[in-house]
Amino acid sequence: MINMKVVLVTGLSGSGKSVAIRALEDSHFYCVDNLPPSFIPQVIQRLSSEGITQIAIAADARTGRDIVDVPQIVQALKADGTDVRILFLDADDETLITRYSESRRRHPMSARLGEQATVQECVDAEREALEPLRNIASCIDTSALQPNVLRRWVLETVEEESAKLTLVFETFGFKKGLPSDADLVFDVRCLSNPYYDKSLRPLTGKDVEVQRYIQADDRSDPLISDIETYLRNWLPSYLNEQRSYVTVAIGCTGGQHRSVYVAETLAKRFTSEPLPQIESVLLRHRSLG
């Protein structure tokens, strides 16, 4: 088999899988939607024989109960040398229910639960069925994401060089709720808030003026160093052989100033002095568009 990159797109119905698949298709991936998991190895082998090197496959609870076989299928493909990435798209229940109400579409799980099932019951059943996949995937919470941001995050994830483990620093605003894709969450709202300086309000934690403002707070460097120390001491204990991504969420009130500065600083530190288990570091800013 020639060298291939395979992206398995999965997750909750209404979480944005179609947006992800279209983004991959625009990036020259051969895309297959709603493929039963048992056919994944055969389809990959057939497309490989035709010289196709980038494949994206959408598989979710619509394919039936054999979705539980996906972890073993992925493990076998990786053992054969195939570069397999799993993207799991999620959103909070309220967002998923609202999206289905607005689209007036029938939830796919209603075919299994019966027409009398509510959307909430369908979401609960689907979430439970897909939990084994969520545990081994790179998760993206799309609850408050614009489609253009989701497209960029999808492409950033799949375009990364193949790595044993990727550490993701993701910023967010507490006023919009916790991101469901976070493995660890740190709150940096105790730092001085640049928002109350009108000249700094429209800027972000990437701007020098904001960085200097936060650095002037004597608590900023100790806080960042404490988070770094915690991660260096305990990240190895969170890792297992099947996991490819660990997402560390850094939150402030709006997700624009303090969390961005802290995440950018941590990413630089872990890039310059990486942990042995981590081969790649990604940055995601939920509130910066």
NULUMDREN-488031 format. One record per residue (C-alpha): x, z, y; residue in three letters. Coordinates in nm, 2 decimals, m for minus. Layout:
N
@px = X | pz = Z | py = Y | r = ala
...
***
This chain:
289
@px = 0.00 | pz = 0.00 | py = 0.00 | r = met
@px = 0.13 | pz = m0.09 | py = 0.35 | r = ile
@px = 0.17 | pz = 0.18 | py = 0.61 | r = asn
@px = m0.17 | pz = 0.27 | py = 0.74 | r = met
@px = m0.34 | pz = 0.50 | py = 0.99 | r = lys
@px = m0.68 | pz = 0.61 | py = 0.88 | r = val
@px = m0.91 | pz = 0.81 | py = 1.12 | r = val
@px = m1.21 | pz = 0.99 | py = 0.96 | r = leu
@px = m1.47 | pz = 1.05 | py = 1.23 | r = val
@px = m1.72 | pz = 1.32 | py = 1.14 | r = thr
@px = m1.92 | pz = 1.60 | py = 1.29 | r = gly
@px = m2.27 | pz = 1.69 | py = 1.40 | r = leu
@px = m2.54 | pz = 1.43 | py = 1.47 | r = ser
@px = m2.56 | pz = 1.38 | py = 1.85 | r = gly
@px = m2.21 | pz = 1.50 | py = 1.92 | r = ser
@px = m2.07 | pz = 1.17 | py = 2.02 | r = gly
@px = m1.95 | pz = 1.00 | py = 1.70 | r = lys
@px = m2.07 | pz = 0.66 | py = 1.82 | r = ser
@px = m1.87 | pz = 0.70 | py = 2.14 | r = val
@px = m1.56 | pz = 0.79 | py = 1.94 | r = ala
@px = m1.60 | pz = 0.49 | py = 1.70 | r = ile
@px = m1.65 | pz = 0.25 | py = 1.99 | r = arg
@px = m1.33 | pz = 0.38 | py = 2.15 | r = ala
@px = m1.14 | pz = 0.33 | py = 1.83 | r = leu
@px = m1.29 | pz = m0.02 | py = 1.78 | r = glu
@px = m1.18 | pz = m0.11 | py = 2.14 | r = asp
@px = m0.83 | pz = 0.01 | py = 2.04 | r = ser
@px = m0.82 | pz = m0.24 | py = 1.75 | r = his
@px = m0.92 | pz = m0.01 | py = 1.46 | r = phe
@px = m1.13 | pz = m0.17 | py = 1.18 | r = tyr
@px = m1.44 | pz = 0.06 | py = 1.19 | r = cys
@px = m1.68 | pz = 0.14 | py = 0.91 | r = val
@px = m1.99 | pz = 0.35 | py = 0.98 | r = asp
@px = m2.18 | pz = 0.58 | py = 0.74 | r = asn
@px = m1.95 | pz = 0.52 | py = 0.44 | r = leu
@px = m2.02 | pz = 0.74 | py = 0.13 | r = pro
@px = m1.70 | pz = 0.95 | py = 0.07 | r = pro
@px = m1.66 | pz = 0.83 | py = m0.29 | r = ser
@px = m1.60 | pz = 0.47 | py = m0.15 | r = phe
@px = m1.33 | pz = 0.57 | py = 0.10 | r = ile
@px = m1.03 | pz = 0.52 | py = m0.13 | r = pro
@px = m1.16 | pz = 0.18 | py = m0.25 | r = gln
@px = m1.23 | pz = 0.06 | py = 0.11 | r = val
@px = m0.89 | pz = 0.16 | py = 0.23 | r = ile
@px = m0.72 | pz = m0.01 | py = m0.06 | r = gln
@px = m0.92 | pz = m0.33 | py = m0.01 | r = arg
@px = m0.86 | pz = m0.34 | py = 0.37 | r = leu
@px = m0.49 | pz = m0.26 | py = 0.31 | r = ser
@px = m0.46 | pz = m0.56 | py = 0.08 | r = ser
@px = m0.59 | pz = m0.78 | py = 0.36 | r = glu
@px = m0.31 | pz = m0.66 | py = 0.60 | r = gly
@px = m0.53 | pz = m0.42 | py = 0.81 | r = ile
@px = m0.32 | pz = m0.12 | py = 0.92 | r = thr
@px = m0.57 | pz = 0.08 | py = 1.13 | r = gln
@px = m0.90 | pz = 0.20 | py = 0.99 | r = ile
@px = m1.17 | pz = 0.43 | py = 1.14 | r = ala
@px = m1.44 | pz = 0.56 | py = 0.90 | r = ile
@px = m1.75 | pz = 0.75 | py = 1.02 | r = ala
@px = m1.87 | pz = 0.99 | py = 0.75 | r = ala
@px = m2.12 | pz = 1.27 | py = 0.80 | r = asp
@px = m2.41 | pz = 1.45 | py = 0.64 | r = ala
@px = m2.61 | pz = 1.13 | py = 0.62 | r = arg
@px = m2.39 | pz = 1.03 | py = 0.32 | r = thr
@px = m2.54 | pz = 1.31 | py = 0.11 | r = gly
@px = m2.40 | pz = 1.61 | py = m0.08 | r = arg
@px = m2.07 | pz = 1.43 | py = m0.18 | r = asp
@px = m1.95 | pz = 1.50 | py = 0.18 | r = ile
@px = m1.80 | pz = 1.82 | py = 0.02 | r = val
@px = m1.56 | pz = 1.59 | py = m0.17 | r = asp
@px = m1.39 | pz = 1.47 | py = 0.15 | r = val
@px = m1.11 | pz = 1.74 | py = 0.16 | r = pro
@px = m0.99 | pz = 1.65 | py = m0.19 | r = gln
@px = m1.01 | pz = 1.27 | py = m0.11 | r = ile
@px = m0.81 | pz = 1.33 | py = 0.21 | r = val
@px = m0.55 | pz = 1.53 | py = 0.02 | r = gln
@px = m0.51 | pz = 1.26 | py = m0.24 | r = ala
@px = m0.47 | pz = 0.99 | py = 0.03 | r = leu
@px = m0.20 | pz = 1.20 | py = 0.21 | r = lys
@px = m0.02 | pz = 1.25 | py = m0.12 | r = ala
@px = 0.00 | pz = 0.87 | py = m0.15 | r = asp
@px = 0.16 | pz = 0.84 | py = 0.19 | r = gly
@px = m0.14 | pz = 0.74 | py = 0.40 | r = thr
@px = m0.15 | pz = 0.88 | py = 0.75 | r = asp
@px = m0.50 | pz = 1.04 | py = 0.76 | r = val
@px = m0.64 | pz = 1.21 | py = 1.07 | r = arg
@px = m0.98 | pz = 1.39 | py = 1.07 | r = ile
@px = m1.18 | pz = 1.41 | py = 1.40 | r = leu
@px = m1.47 | pz = 1.66 | py = 1.40 | r = phe
@px = m1.70 | pz = 1.63 | py = 1.69 | r = leu
@px = m1.92 | pz = 1.93 | py = 1.77 | r = asp
@px = m2.15 | pz = 2.06 | py = 2.04 | r = ala
@px = m2.35 | pz = 2.37 | py = 2.10 | r = asp
@px = m2.71 | pz = 2.38 | py = 1.95 | r = asp
@px = m2.88 | pz = 2.36 | py = 2.29 | r = glu
@px = m2.69 | pz = 2.04 | py = 2.38 | r = thr
@px = m2.76 | pz = 1.88 | py = 2.04 | r = leu
@px = m3.13 | pz = 1.96 | py = 2.06 | r = ile
@px = m3.15 | pz = 1.83 | py = 2.42 | r = thr
@px = m2.98 | pz = 1.51 | py = 2.33 | r = arg
@px = m3.22 | pz = 1.45 | py = 2.04 | r = tyr
@px = m3.52 | pz = 1.53 | py = 2.25 | r = ser
@px = m3.41 | pz = 1.28 | py = 2.52 | r = glu
@px = m3.34 | pz = 1.01 | py = 2.27 | r = ser
@px = m3.66 | pz = 1.07 | py = 2.08 | r = arg
@px = m3.48 | pz = 0.98 | py = 1.76 | r = arg
@px = m3.55 | pz = 1.15 | py = 1.42 | r = arg
@px = m3.26 | pz = 1.38 | py = 1.31 | r = his
@px = m3.09 | pz = 1.23 | py = 1.00 | r = pro
@px = m3.12 | pz = 1.56 | py = 0.81 | r = met
@px = m3.50 | pz = 1.54 | py = 0.83 | r = ser
@px = m3.48 | pz = 1.30 | py = 0.54 | r = ala
@px = m3.34 | pz = 1.58 | py = 0.32 | r = arg
@px = m3.53 | pz = 1.87 | py = 0.47 | r = leu
@px = m3.87 | pz = 1.70 | py = 0.51 | r = gly
@px = m4.06 | pz = 1.57 | py = 0.81 | r = glu
@px = m4.18 | pz = 1.92 | py = 0.89 | r = gln
@px = m3.83 | pz = 2.05 | py = 0.96 | r = ala
@px = m3.75 | pz = 2.13 | py = 1.33 | r = thr
@px = m3.45 | pz = 1.99 | py = 1.50 | r = val
@px = m3.30 | pz = 2.34 | py = 1.51 | r = gln
@px = m3.34 | pz = 2.36 | py = 1.13 | r = glu
@px = m3.18 | pz = 2.02 | py = 1.09 | r = cys
@px = m2.88 | pz = 2.12 | py = 1.31 | r = val
@px = m2.83 | pz = 2.44 | py = 1.11 | r = asp
@px = m2.84 | pz = 2.26 | py = 0.78 | r = ala
@px = m2.60 | pz = 1.99 | py = 0.90 | r = glu
@px = m2.36 | pz = 2.25 | py = 1.04 | r = arg
@px = m2.35 | pz = 2.44 | py = 0.71 | r = glu
@px = m2.29 | pz = 2.12 | py = 0.51 | r = ala
@px = m2.00 | pz = 2.00 | py = 0.73 | r = leu
@px = m1.82 | pz = 2.34 | py = 0.76 | r = glu
@px = m1.56 | pz = 2.25 | py = 0.49 | r = pro
@px = m1.46 | pz = 1.94 | py = 0.70 | r = leu
@px = m1.44 | pz = 2.14 | py = 1.02 | r = arg
@px = m1.19 | pz = 2.37 | py = 0.88 | r = asn
@px = m0.93 | pz = 2.09 | py = 0.82 | r = ile
@px = m1.00 | pz = 1.87 | py = 1.12 | r = ala
@px = m0.91 | pz = 1.83 | py = 1.48 | r = ser
@px = m1.22 | pz = 1.96 | py = 1.65 | r = cys
@px = m1.36 | pz = 1.84 | py = 1.99 | r = ile
@px = m1.65 | pz = 2.02 | py = 2.15 | r = asp
@px = m1.84 | pz = 1.76 | py = 2.34 | r = thr
@px = m2.10 | pz = 1.99 | py = 2.50 | r = ser
@px = m1.98 | pz = 1.94 | py = 2.86 | r = ala
@px = m1.77 | pz = 1.63 | py = 2.82 | r = leu
@px = m1.83 | pz = 1.30 | py = 3.00 | r = gln
@px = m1.80 | pz = 1.00 | py = 2.76 | r = pro
@px = m1.49 | pz = 0.87 | py = 2.94 | r = asn
@px = m1.31 | pz = 1.21 | py = 2.88 | r = val
@px = m1.42 | pz = 1.21 | py = 2.51 | r = leu
@px = m1.28 | pz = 0.85 | py = 2.47 | r = arg
@px = m0.95 | pz = 0.96 | py = 2.62 | r = arg
@px = m0.92 | pz = 1.27 | py = 2.40 | r = trp
@px = m1.00 | pz = 1.07 | py = 2.09 | r = val
@px = m0.73 | pz = 0.81 | py = 2.16 | r = leu
@px = m0.48 | pz = 1.08 | py = 2.26 | r = glu
@px = m0.54 | pz = 1.25 | py = 1.93 | r = thr
@px = m0.50 | pz = 0.94 | py = 1.70 | r = val
@px = m0.22 | pz = 0.79 | py = 1.90 | r = glu
@px = 0.00 | pz = 1.09 | py = 1.84 | r = glu
@px = 0.28 | pz = 1.04 | py = 1.59 | r = glu
@px = 0.20 | pz = 1.18 | py = 1.25 | r = ser
@px = 0.29 | pz = 1.55 | py = 1.25 | r = ala
@px = 0.26 | pz = 1.83 | py = 1.00 | r = lys
@px = 0.09 | pz = 2.04 | py = 1.27 | r = leu
@px = m0.02 | pz = 1.98 | py = 1.63 | r = thr
@px = m0.07 | pz = 2.27 | py = 1.88 | r = leu
@px = m0.34 | pz = 2.19 | py = 2.13 | r = val
@px = m0.37 | pz = 2.38 | py = 2.46 | r = phe
@px = m0.72 | pz = 2.33 | py = 2.60 | r = glu
@px = m0.85 | pz = 2.46 | py = 2.93 | r = thr
@px = m1.21 | pz = 2.54 | py = 3.01 | r = phe
@px = m1.44 | pz = 2.72 | py = 3.26 | r = gly
@px = m1.62 | pz = 3.03 | py = 3.14 | r = phe
@px = m1.92 | pz = 2.94 | py = 3.36 | r = lys
@px = m1.98 | pz = 2.65 | py = 3.13 | r = lys
@px = m1.93 | pz = 2.85 | py = 2.81 | r = gly
@px = m1.67 | pz = 2.89 | py = 2.54 | r = leu
@px = m1.55 | pz = 2.56 | py = 2.37 | r = pro
@px = m1.66 | pz = 2.57 | py = 2.00 | r = ser
@px = m1.34 | pz = 2.39 | py = 1.90 | r = asp
@px = m1.11 | pz = 2.68 | py = 1.99 | r = ala
@px = m0.92 | pz = 2.87 | py = 1.73 | r = asp
@px = m0.78 | pz = 3.12 | py = 1.98 | r = leu
@px = m0.91 | pz = 3.20 | py = 2.33 | r = val
@px = m0.72 | pz = 3.36 | py = 2.62 | r = phe
@px = m0.89 | pz = 3.47 | py = 2.95 | r = asp
@px = m0.67 | pz = 3.43 | py = 3.26 | r = val
@px = m0.94 | pz = 3.53 | py = 3.52 | r = arg
@px = m0.75 | pz = 3.84 | py = 3.61 | r = cys
@px = m0.50 | pz = 3.62 | py = 3.81 | r = leu
@px = m0.56 | pz = 3.55 | py = 4.18 | r = ser
@px = m0.81 | pz = 3.27 | py = 4.23 | r = asn
@px = m0.70 | pz = 2.97 | py = 4.44 | r = pro
@px = m1.07 | pz = 2.87 | py = 4.47 | r = tyr
@px = m1.11 | pz = 3.12 | py = 4.76 | r = tyr
@px = m0.84 | pz = 2.94 | py = 4.97 | r = asp
@px = m1.03 | pz = 2.64 | py = 5.12 | r = lys
@px = m0.72 | pz = 2.43 | py = 5.14 | r = ser
@px = m0.65 | pz = 2.48 | py = 4.76 | r = leu
@px = m1.01 | pz = 2.46 | py = 4.64 | r = arg
@px = m1.02 | pz = 2.08 | py = 4.59 | r = pro
@px = m0.68 | pz = 2.08 | py = 4.41 | r = leu
@px = m0.60 | pz = 2.17 | py = 4.05 | r = thr
@px = m0.34 | pz = 2.37 | py = 3.86 | r = gly
@px = m0.13 | pz = 2.06 | py = 3.83 | r = lys
@px = m0.07 | pz = 2.06 | py = 4.21 | r = asp
@px = 0.24 | pz = 2.23 | py = 4.35 | r = val
@px = 0.05 | pz = 2.42 | py = 4.62 | r = glu
@px = m0.18 | pz = 2.58 | py = 4.35 | r = val
@px = 0.12 | pz = 2.66 | py = 4.13 | r = gln
@px = 0.30 | pz = 2.84 | py = 4.41 | r = arg
@px = m0.02 | pz = 3.04 | py = 4.49 | r = tyr
@px = m0.05 | pz = 3.15 | py = 4.13 | r = ile
@px = 0.32 | pz = 3.22 | py = 4.09 | r = gln
@px = 0.30 | pz = 3.45 | py = 4.39 | r = ala
@px = 0.08 | pz = 3.68 | py = 4.18 | r = asp
@px = 0.32 | pz = 3.92 | py = 4.01 | r = asp
@px = 0.10 | pz = 3.93 | py = 3.71 | r = arg
@px = 0.11 | pz = 3.56 | py = 3.63 | r = ser
@px = 0.45 | pz = 3.53 | py = 3.46 | r = asp
@px = 0.40 | pz = 3.85 | py = 3.25 | r = pro
@px = 0.06 | pz = 3.73 | py = 3.14 | r = leu
@px = 0.19 | pz = 3.38 | py = 3.04 | r = ile
@px = 0.49 | pz = 3.54 | py = 2.86 | r = ser
@px = 0.26 | pz = 3.78 | py = 2.67 | r = asp
@px = 0.04 | pz = 3.49 | py = 2.55 | r = ile
@px = 0.36 | pz = 3.30 | py = 2.45 | r = glu
@px = 0.49 | pz = 3.60 | py = 2.26 | r = thr
@px = 0.16 | pz = 3.65 | py = 2.08 | r = tyr
@px = 0.14 | pz = 3.28 | py = 1.98 | r = leu
@px = 0.50 | pz = 3.27 | py = 1.86 | r = arg
@px = 0.45 | pz = 3.59 | py = 1.65 | r = asn
@px = 0.11 | pz = 3.51 | py = 1.51 | r = trp
@px = 0.06 | pz = 3.14 | py = 1.49 | r = leu
@px = 0.24 | pz = 3.11 | py = 1.16 | r = pro
@px = m0.01 | pz = 3.35 | py = 1.01 | r = ser
@px = m0.30 | pz = 3.13 | py = 1.12 | r = tyr
@px = m0.16 | pz = 2.82 | py = 0.95 | r = leu
@px = m0.23 | pz = 2.69 | py = 0.60 | r = asn
@px = m0.14 | pz = 2.37 | py = 0.41 | r = glu
@px = m0.46 | pz = 2.19 | py = 0.49 | r = gln
@px = m0.47 | pz = 2.25 | py = 0.86 | r = arg
@px = m0.33 | pz = 1.99 | py = 1.10 | r = ser
@px = m0.44 | pz = 2.12 | py = 1.44 | r = tyr
@px = m0.46 | pz = 2.46 | py = 1.61 | r = val
@px = m0.65 | pz = 2.47 | py = 1.94 | r = thr
@px = m0.56 | pz = 2.75 | py = 2.19 | r = val
@px = m0.82 | pz = 2.76 | py = 2.47 | r = ala
@px = m0.72 | pz = 2.90 | py = 2.81 | r = ile
@px = m1.01 | pz = 2.99 | py = 3.03 | r = gly
@px = m1.07 | pz = 3.08 | py = 3.39 | r = cys
@px = m1.39 | pz = 3.07 | py = 3.60 | r = thr
@px = m1.42 | pz = 2.70 | py = 3.67 | r = gly
@px = m1.14 | pz = 2.56 | py = 3.45 | r = gly
@px = m0.97 | pz = 2.39 | py = 3.74 | r = gln
@px = m0.69 | pz = 2.61 | py = 3.88 | r = his
@px = m0.56 | pz = 2.91 | py = 3.69 | r = arg
@px = m0.63 | pz = 2.80 | py = 3.33 | r = ser
@px = m0.47 | pz = 2.46 | py = 3.40 | r = val
@px = m0.15 | pz = 2.61 | py = 3.54 | r = tyr
@px = m0.12 | pz = 2.85 | py = 3.25 | r = val
@px = m0.18 | pz = 2.59 | py = 2.99 | r = ala
@px = 0.06 | pz = 2.34 | py = 3.15 | r = glu
@px = 0.33 | pz = 2.62 | py = 3.16 | r = thr
@px = 0.27 | pz = 2.72 | py = 2.80 | r = leu
@px = 0.28 | pz = 2.35 | py = 2.68 | r = ala
@px = 0.61 | pz = 2.30 | py = 2.85 | r = lys
@px = 0.75 | pz = 2.61 | py = 2.69 | r = arg
@px = 0.64 | pz = 2.52 | py = 2.34 | r = phe
@px = 0.76 | pz = 2.16 | py = 2.39 | r = thr
@px = 1.11 | pz = 2.27 | py = 2.50 | r = ser
@px = 1.13 | pz = 2.54 | py = 2.24 | r = glu
@px = 0.89 | pz = 2.45 | py = 1.96 | r = pro
@px = 0.80 | pz = 2.66 | py = 1.66 | r = leu
@px = 0.94 | pz = 2.53 | py = 1.33 | r = pro
@px = 0.59 | pz = 2.47 | py = 1.19 | r = gln
@px = 0.47 | pz = 2.27 | py = 1.50 | r = ile
@px = 0.58 | pz = 1.92 | py = 1.55 | r = glu
@px = 0.35 | pz = 1.81 | py = 1.84 | r = ser
@px = 0.19 | pz = 1.97 | py = 2.15 | r = val
@px = m0.12 | pz = 1.83 | py = 2.32 | r = leu
@px = m0.29 | pz = 1.92 | py = 2.65 | r = leu
@px = m0.66 | pz = 1.89 | py = 2.72 | r = arg
@px = m0.84 | pz = 1.98 | py = 3.04 | r = his
@px = m1.22 | pz = 2.00 | py = 2.99 | r = arg
@px = m1.31 | pz = 2.03 | py = 3.36 | r = ser
@px = m1.07 | pz = 1.78 | py = 3.52 | r = leu
@px = m1.25 | pz = 1.46 | py = 3.41 | r = gly
***
